[in-house]
Amino acid sequence: MKRVVSTGVGALLALAIVVPGMAVGGMLALDNDFEGRVEGDPLTYFGFDLNGSRDRRKVAKVTAQLRYACTNGDEGPADVRVKGKLRVDDDRFAGTLRRTGEAVARAFAARGGSPARVKYRIRGKFTTKRKAKGSVDAEIRFREMKTRGGQLVRCYTGKVDWKARRGADIEPVIPMR
């Protein structure tokens, strides 16, 4: 009897197009106020916008291309822009931002996976007016429809450090397989 091999990486790569109107050629069209890399890895991207006045600043449109390792043994990159805003107090911000919904469900249905939930736990601080640094711990959950019973797959980045700079023009690189 032949065993069906799951393609979790394909499902992860599906996240590159989860946000309608932002995906270009399988990759998010990225243009954030602050852009940088995760732990100096040239194959990653971490960016966000800074909205509001000095008294009411908020971090918004957090977008990242991170490498994930999954519970089914697969691994690979995924691009996701999460919803929500984080309030900035004393040049620091922290919180959990999520992305779920119909756009995620459509992307996974086309590739044999069920609706996904994406969660970023973010901490950061502005070191100057033009620089920020912090950490992100990201998680993706989806049901794999190619396996009997729809195995729940969890993909994690682990806690990784990031650095970003205002006005940087960082382009993520998609590794060739």
Beta strands, then each sheet from edge to edge (+ up, - down):
strand 1: 23-24
strand 2: 27-28
strand 3: 34-38
strand 4: 45-51
strand 5: 58-70
strand 6: 75-81
strand 7: 85-87
strand 8: 92-99
strand 9: 117-126
strand 10: 131-144
strand 11: 151-166
sheet 1: 1+ 2-
sheet 2: 6+ 5- 4+ 3- 11+ 10- 9+ 8-
sheet 3: 6+ 5- 7+
end
